[in-house]
């Protein structure tokens, strides 16, 4: 599976819905990206521009460029935070039918209303496309970082920028009588310049200028600020830095002395005053070994590598935590009082599951909420309502035991995953043996079916001791509840079974009881969750926009191709192509190129794709022959030179054969005549076409093309090369050798005999020695 990493914000609940709806394809790979710098979407009359390109259009298309929308997730339109942010946005926020936040833009010449989830889906779609283009393979999953433990959502680089913007807005109003907030484009330019100034002040303590040309009403504005002024301006923000640090130490139950090293990440940590506050709190120097802008994205990439089967990483444990405590509330059966239970405490390990047992005679409702509303950075503390259905009393009228499994999954999302009702069913004795066997098989815990790290069983109302299990294996023992014990599970004592009670009459047999777990449906209503029909509509709308973006890209590519052709050919007609077109055609073609250029910026500014395709074909009918003449003039001499070298090579071999050169005397004469014939024919052809080409001018089509010469070279090689590279036949040594005073001995037998006699004294016959034998003796003669 391919996995992409995206740096994001605290918006885990909406991720899962879109993730499930957008999974497609397969492959492997990882990608990490910067959410903040790409979270800009600009809407045009025909398409959408997303990412860095959209950021460049943020001022020119201010009303239709959406940015800084992450913190709108999970909030109602009438939220005070939304109303405050609305004043500083270049685009319009409007309420949706469900009370959520809507974004109004002009798209395809019409007014459209998009939800924050739709805007986020557009961004994720673009990031997925970017990742796939980079990896050259499909991406099917992603890792999105969500802040946790201790943080302040209103303490970041943007908040420091806002302090500078407020300061210079007041200064320009006094100094130049200009209200920057009255024109959104001017305000956006001021935001950009203030961000640059903030970064410069991190490395310079002297006065730094801020200059903006044609800021408003064709007036230039200027100002200055130094680091001391900036820190004084942001004193309120700097005081907030220690609050999440104290919260962090309290939640982790650590003292400052227990911390051995402090690493800071994030762009705003480059501000010297921020570094000083953190260093002072911990009483030690802080470390900045990691890239402050990329550290979180690299962490996401590491998590991608862990999840992807295509990567092998060192094994280590990463335990996520539930940042906010979660509780359940319910009504007691036939009572007006409510029961409340905190199922997950703050910083509880995740993913994690717990099993709660309820005694009920009918369906009941559970409501999940955050236990500490003040600690949640959103005004809505409710998570959702869950209705456990199809619950009924036992046949004897007793309450049924309902086991409810609550879970925080790997995405940090709380849900009630399953519910089951325990039923006691009487069985006949003759059915017991077979049914008991089947029940043992059914009740055996399947291996590796629980993906949670931990499963905890808890009895909320029965008052029994909890059972804690890890990986579906029980790790702590507690006496089973009497209410969960059936007759079937009891093991009779063998001695007591064999004991005969003579003084008492035989007891009647008790009916056997079988315990069955019946799965129950759960109706979930999560706060801010998209309905199925609405989600499908959003997906369909996004698909249409993706197709429109694709068509618009093809149209723009066709238009750009015409523009590039005009510019490229006009330059070359006055350069390398000038000799390859006659004077009259040269003037006519230049005039056509100029007319096409004018058409592009006037009538052809917004034409269909086919119009640009036709224009390009019209230009290429004249331009392509000129381009071909130039290319042929460049390539043809090289091909002729290569052909001449091959002809000389084969002609020399034929001459050596005629001179009875030892290297070629093994070649049959008829074969060599074929070589001579082919060389003569090709040489004659080359001379003819070269003479004909020499009579042509450069602005005329060539007599022969480089490709034709290349084919001739191939034909010549195919005819001559097999002949001239024939290997000489091998000369075999005689199989039999005659010895001086003995019969003929086979050479192989002689060699074998010599090997057997290796190291023995060589034979001497009639005073003669045989220096060619392997075991000959060297003799010195005077």
N, C-alpha and C positions, 0 to 999 in steps of 0.2 A: 504494500500500500504506500502510496506517496503521501508525504506529510509536509505541510507548509506551516511556517511559524509567522505569526503576526503580533506585533506589539499593540496591545489594546488597553481598555480601561475596565472598570467594574461593571460589566454588562453580561454576566454569565448566563442569565436566564433566557435571553433571546437567542443565544448562540446555538443551543441545541435544536431549536425548532428549524432554523434555517439550515443547520448542518444536515439534519435528516432529509430535508427537502431538496438539497443540492448535491448529495452524494451521487457520483457517477464515474464510470470508467475504472481503470486499474493501472497499476504501474508502480514504480518505486522511485523515491527521491525525496529530498528535503529542500526547503527554501525558507529563508527568514527575511522579514521585511520590516520597514518602519511604518507603523500605522500613522503616526502624527503627521509626517511630512507628505503623506499621500492621501490623507482624509479630506480631500477637496474634490467636489464634483461640480462641473459647470455644464449647464443645459443650454443648448443652442436651438436654432430653428429646425435642424434636421438630425442632430445627434447629441450624444453626451460626451464630455471630455472629463476624464478622471485621472487624478494623480498630479504629477509635477506639471504637466501641460496645463491642467486646470488652474493650478496655483498661479501660473503666469497670467491667466485671464481673470483673476480675482478682482482686479480693479476695473478693467475694461468692460467686464460683464458682471458687475457687482451684484445686481438684483437677481441674477440667475445662477450665482455661484454659491454653493452650500459648503460650509466648513464649520468646525467646532460644534459638531452635533452629538458627540459621544455622550455628553452628560445629560442629554435629554431623555435617555432611555429610562423607563420605569417611572416617569413623572407625568402628572396630569397637566393640562394646559394652564389651569388656574393656580398651579404651584407658584409660590412667591419667587423661587429661583428662576423659573421660566420667564416670569414677567420682568424680572430684573435683566436677564440676559437678552431679552427681546429688544431692548433699547439699543444695544450695541451691535446688532446683526444687520448685514446688508440685505438679507432676504426676509420674507414675511413668514411669521409663524401664525397659524390659525388653529382653532380647536377642531378635533375630529368628532364623529358621532359618538364614540365611546369615551369621550373626554380626554383623549390623548393629545399628543402634539403633532400637528400637521405642518408640512412645509409647502408653500405655494410658489410655483415657478412657471415660466412660460416654456413650453416644449412642443416642437413641431407646429409652432404658430398658434398653439392653444394653451389655455391656462390649465395646469394640472396640479393636483393635490397629492402629495406623497407623505406616507408616515415615516417616522424615524427608522423603523425596521426596514422599510423599502430602500431608503437612502443607504443604510448600512449594507444591505444585500448588494446594492450596486457596487459599493466599494469592495466587498469581498469577492464579487465576480471579477472585478478588474484585477485584484491582487492574485486571484487564482489564475487568470489568463497570463499575467506577468510571470508567475512562477512556472507555468507550463512552457512558456516560450523560452525561459532561461534553462529549464531542466530538459527540454525536448521530450517530455513524457507527461502523461496525465497526472494531475494531483487530485487525490480523493479525500484528504483529511487535512486538518490544520490544528495548530496549537495557538491559543490566544491567551496572553498573560492577563490576569485579573488581580489587581492590588488587594492585599489582605493584611492580616495581623494588626498593624497600627498605621494609619495614614490620615492625612487631611486632604479631602478632594478639592479644597479651595486654597491650597497652598502649592503653587507651582510657578513655572516660568511665565505663564500667561498672566498671572496675578501681578508679578513684578512689572511686566510690560504695561499693564493697565495703570499702574501708579505713574509711570512716565507719561503715558498718554494724557491722563488727567492734568498733570502738571503743565504740559506744553499747550493743551487746549486752553487752559486759563491764561497762560502767558500770551498766546497769539491773540486771544480775545482782547486783552488789555493793550498789547503792543501794536497790533495790526487791525484791530476791530473786525476780526474774522472769527466766525463761529464754526469750528471744524466739525462739530457734531451735526450741523445742519446739512452737510453734504457727505454722503456715505463714502464716496470715492476718496475725498480728502481725508476722512477718518481712517480708511484702510491704508492709505499711503503713510499716514502718521504712525500707525501701528507697526508697519514694516520698518520705518526708520528708527523707531524707538527700540525695536528688537535688536537692530544692528548696534545702536548706541549702548545698549545694555551689555552686549558681548564685548564691545571695545573697552568698556569700563572695567571689565573683569581682569584685563591685562594692563590697563593704564590708570594711574591715579591722578593725572593732570586734567585740566579742563579740556573737554572734547566738544567739537561743534556738531550741531544738527542743522543741515541745510536742505531745503526742499524747494525746487524751482516750480513756478506756476502752481502753487499750492491751491489757491482759490482766487477767482476773479483776476487771473493772470498776475497775481502777486507772488513774489518769492518771499519765503520766511526763513528765519534762522534763529537758533538758540544755542545754549551751551550748558554743560553739566559736568561735574566731576564725581568721583567715587564717594567722597564724603557726603555730598549733597544727596546722592542716590541712596546711601544707607540711612540717612536721616529721613528721607522721604518714605522709605520702606520699613521704618522701625516697627510698625504694627505687625507686618508680615514676619519680620525676623523674630519677634517675640513668640510667634506661634510655633517656631521650629521645635522647641523643647517639649511641647505638649505631646505629640505622638511618640517622642523618645521616652518620656516617662511612662506612657501607656505601654510601649513595647517591653520595657523592663519589668513592669508589673505583670504583664500577661505571660512572659517567659520565666517568671520567678527567678530572675538573675539580678545580681548586683553589678554596679559599674566595674568593680574589681574583677569580676568573673569574665569580662570581655577582654580577649587577648589582642584582637585586631579589628579595625573598623574600615570597611571599604565603601566608598560612596559612588553612586551612579546617578545618571540623569543630567540633562543639560543645565538645570538651574544650580546644581552643586558646584559649578565653576565660579559662582559668585563668591568672592573672598569672604564676605560677611557670613554667608551660609556655612562655609568651611570652618570659620572661627567658632561659630556657635556649636557646631557638632563636636569639634575637637575639645572645646571647653567642657561640654557635658560629659564626655567620656574620659577626660583628663589624659588624653594621649594623642599623638599625631595621627591624622587620618591617612589612609592609603588611597591612591588614585591610579593603581596599576591597570585597571580595566578601562576600556573605552567607554566614557560616560554615556555616549549616545547609543552604543550598540550592545551594551552589556545585557540588557533584558532580552533583546532580540536573539543574542547568542545563546542565552539560557533556553529560549523557546526552541532554537535550532537543536540544542542538545536533547531536549525532550522529544523532538521529532525523530532524532536518531535512535533514541531508546524505543520509540513506538514502531519505527520502520524495520521490517525484516531485512532490508538491504544493508543495514549498518550494524557493525558489531562494536559495542562500547564497553568500557570497563563497568563491572557490576557494582552498583551502589544503590542505597535505599533513599528514596525521596518520599516523605510523608506529607501530604497536604493536610490542611487544617480547616475546620469550619470557623470562619472569622466572627460570626455572630451567633449567639445561642438561639436555639429553635425549640419551641414548645408546642404541645398539642392541648386543645381544650375540647371537652365534650359534655353532653348532658347525661346524667345518670338515668338509667332505665326507670320510667314511671316516677321520676323525681324532678323537681325544678332546679336543684342545685347543679353546679357545674364542677367537673373534674379537670384539673390542670396538671400537666406533667412535662417537665423539660427533658426532651428526648436526646438533644445534643447540646452539650455545654460549649462555651466559648473555647476555641482552639481544640475542639475534639478532632481526633484523627479522621481523615477521609481518604478514600471512600469507606463507608461503614454502614452496616444494617443492624437494626434491632427488631425483635419480635415482641409485640405487646399482646396480652391476652385480655379480652373483655367478655363479661357475662351478659348476654343480651337475649331478648325474646323476639326482637324485630330489627329492621334496618335502623342504622344510627349514623350520625354525622360527626366527623372530626374536622377541626379547623386548625391549620398550622399558621404560626406567626412567630416573628422575632421577639424573643423575651425582653430584650433591652431596646425599645424603640429609639431612645436617645442616642444610642451608639451606632445606629444604622444611618448611613449618609443619604437616606431617602425618606421622604415623609410617610410613605406607606409601609406599615409594619406587617401587614397581612401577607401571607404567602399563597394560601388557597384553601378551598373547602373540598373535603372528600367524603362521599356518601357510600357507605358499605351496604350493598343491596342484598336482597334474597335471604335475609337472616330470619330464622323461625325458631320457636321453642322446641324442646325435645318432646317426644311422644308422651312422656310422663308429665309434661307441663313444666319441667325444670328449664332454667335458662341454659342456652347453648354457649359453649366456649368458642369465641371467635378470635383467631390468631391473626394479627395485623402486622405486616412487615413494613417498617418505615426505613427509608434509605436516603443517604446523601451519596450521590454517584461521583464518578471521577471528574465531572464538570462542576462539582460543588452545588448541584441542584437537588433540592429536597423533593421527595415524592413518597407516596404510599404505593409500593410496588405490587404487593399481593395481599389477599385476605382469604382465609379459609375457616370453615365451621366444622367443629368436631362433632360427629354424630355417632351415637351408640346403637348398633343394629344387632338384635338377637339372631342367632343362627342355629340351625338344626345340628344335632351331634354328628350325624352321618356326613354332613357337609363340612365339618370342622377341619378334618385332616387336610383335604385338598385346599380349602380356603385359607387355612393358616399358612400353608406353604406359599400360596400366592401372595398373601399379605406380607410375609417375610421378605419376599422378593421386592414387592412394591415399596416397603418401608425402608429398604436398604438405601443409605444416602449415596446418590450418584457421585462419581469422582469428577472433580474439576468443573462442577456445574455452577458454583457460586463464585462470581468474579470479584466479590467484595473481599477486602483484606480481612475483615472481621464481621462476625454475625453475633449479635447479643440477643438472648431471649429474656424478656422481662414480663412480669405479671403485674399489670397496673392496678388491679382491683382485688385479686385473690390473696395478695399478701405473701406469696411464696418467695423463696430465695431465687435470685436470678441465676441463669445458666449462661456462661460466656463461652462462645465457641470461636475458634480460629480456623479458617479454611474448612468449615463444616465439620471440624473435629472438636470434641468437647475437651476443654482445658481445665475446668474447675467443676468439682462434683457438688451436688446438693441433693437432698432427698426429694424424690419426685412427689409432686402434689397428689394427694389421695384422690382428687377429683379427676386427674388424668389417668389414673390407674384402672385398668379393666381386669376382669377375671381372666381373660385370655393371657395376660402378661404375667400372671403369677405362676411360679414353678412349685408344684406340690412337693412336699417332703416325702421321700421314698419310704422311710421307716413308718411315718404316720399313715401312709397309704396302705401299707401292708398290715397295719395293726387292726385286729378284729375286735370290735366292740360287741361282746356277747350279751352284756346286760342291757344294751339299748337297742331299740328297733332301728332298722336301716333308714337313713335320711333320704329325703326326696332329692333327685338331681336338680341342681340349679341350671337355668338356661345359660348357654354360652353367649357372651357379648363381644361383638367385633366393633372396633373403633375405626371410623372412616372419616377422612378429611375431604370436605366438599369445597371446591374453589368458588369464591364469591366475586361477582363483578363489582367494580369500583368506579363511581362517577367522579371525575376530577374537574374542578373549576378553579384554575389558577389565575391569580391576579395578573392582568396585562398579557395573558397568554392569547395568542392569535387563534381565532376559531378556524376549524378545518376549511370551511368554505372561503373564508377571507384569505387564509394562507394560500389556497389553490389559486385564488384570483390574483394575488400578488405574484405568484410564480409565473402565471400566464402573462401578466403584464410585463414582467421582467424579460421573459422570453421574446416578446414582441419587440421590446426596446433593444435587446441584444441583436436581433435580426436587422432592425433599422440602423443600428450603429455599424453593422457589417456592410450593409448596402451603401451607407454614406461613406464609409472608408473606401469602398471600391470606386465610388464616384469621385472622391477626392484624389485617389491614386491615378485615375484616368486623366483628371484635369491637370494634375502635377506632371504627368508624363508628357502632355502636350507642351506645357510651359518649359520643362527641362529640355525638350527636343528643340524648341525655338532658340533658347539661349545657347545651347551647345553647338547647334549647327551654324548659327550666325557667326559665332566666334571662329569656327573652323573654316568657314567659307572665306574668311579674310586671312587664313593661315595655311595649314597643311592641305586643305581641300581645294584651294584656289586654282591649282594647275589642272585639276581633274574635272572641270566643268567649263564649257565655252562661255564667252563673255556675255552673250545674250541670255543664256539660261541662268548665268550667275546673277544678273540684274533682276530677272523675273523672280527667281527664287528668294532673293533678299526682300523683294517687295511683298511676296506672299508671307514670309516669316513675320514681317512687321505688321501686316494686316491681321494675322492670326493673334499676335500679341495684343493688339488693340481690342480684338474681339473677346479675348479672355477677360479683360478688365472692364468690359462694357456689357455687351449683349450676352456674352458667354460666361458671365460671372456665376450664374446659377442655372446651369443646363443639366440635362439628364446625362447619365454615364455614356450612352450610345453616341451622343453629340460629340463628346471628346474623343471617343474611339474613332469616329468618322474623320474628324479633323486630323488626328494623328496619321491615319492611313493616307489621307490626301498629301500630307507633307512627305511621308515616307516614299510615295511613288516617285517623287523627284529626288529626294535625298539619298535613298538607298543605293541607286546606281553610282552616285558620286562616291559614297562611302566604300562601295565594293571596288571601284577603280583604284582608290587610294590603298586599300588593304592588299589588292592583288599586286600593285606596284611594289609594296613592301615585301610580300612573301614570294613572288614569282622568281626573282633572282636567286634566292636561297634554295628553292627547289631545283632550279636549273643547275646550280653548283653541285648540289648533292647528286643529281642524276649524272652529271659529267664525271664525278669521282667514281661512281659505280661502273660507268662505261669504261673508264681507263683501267680500273681494277680487273674487270673481266677480259678486256682486250690484252692486257699484259700476260694473263694466265694463258690465253690462247696462243700468244707468241712464244711463251716458254714451252708449251706443248709441241709446237712446230719445231722448236730447236732441240727437241728430245731432252728436255729437262727431267732429271731423275725424279723430281717431286710429282710429276704428272704423267709418267710413262705407263702407269697402271690404268689410266682412263681410256676407255674405248674411243677410237677415232670418230665414230659416228656420233657419239655423245658430244664430243668437243665441237663437231661441226654445228650442232644445234646451238651451242653457246656463241659461236662466231656469227651465225645467222641472226640470232636475237640481238647481239650487240650492234651489228650493221644496220638492222631495221630500226632500232630505237635511236641510233645515232643519226640516221637519215631523217627520222621524224623530228628529232630535237632541232636539227639544223633548219628544217623547213619552217617550223613554228617560230623559231627565234628570228629568222629573216622576215617572216610575215609580221611579227610583233614589232620589229624595228621600224617598219613602215607606218605603224599606227602612232597617232599622237596620244598624249596622256588623257585628253578629255574624251577619247573614244573607248568603247568597250574593248577589253583585251581579246586577242585571238585565242589564247589558251589561258586557263586558270590554274592556280597553284594546286588545286585538288586533282586536276587531270594529270599534272606532272607527278604528283604523289602516287597516283594509280599506275603510271608507267614504271616508276621505280619499283613498286611492288611486283608488277608483272615480270620485270627484268630479273629481280631477285628470285622469284619463284621458278623461273626457267633455268638460270645459271647456277644458283647456289647449290642445289643438290648434286650437280655434275662436278663442280670444282672442289667440293668438300668430300668426295668419295674417299674413304680410307684405303690405304694399301692393304692387299691381302696378306695374312699372316703366313710365314714360312714355318712348316712343322718340321721338327727334328726327326731323324730316322728312328724307327722303333727298335731295330736290331743292330748290335755292334759285334764285330768279330774280334775275339781275343787272339793274341799271338799264337798260343799253342793249345787251343781248346776249341770246343764247339761254339756255335753262335749262342749267345746268352741274351735273353730279353733285358732291355735297359731297366725296366722296372724291377725285375728280379735282382739285377746287379746292384741297383741303388739300395734295395732292401737288405741285400747281403752286406753292403758296405756299412749300413747303419748298425747292423748286428755286430759288425767287427770294429765298431768305432773304439778307438783307444788301443787296439791290438797292433802288433808289428805288421806293417804292410808287406805284402808278398813281393818277392823278387824273382823274376823269371828270366833265365839266360843273361843275367847281368844287365838287363834293360830296365829302365824306370819309365814310368808313365806320368809325366807332369800334369796332365789334364785330369787325372783322377782326384777324387776328393781327399783321399788319404795318402797323397804323394809325400815323399820325403825330400826336404831341401838338402842339396849337397853343394859343398864348396869345392871348386876345382881350381888347381893352380894353373 
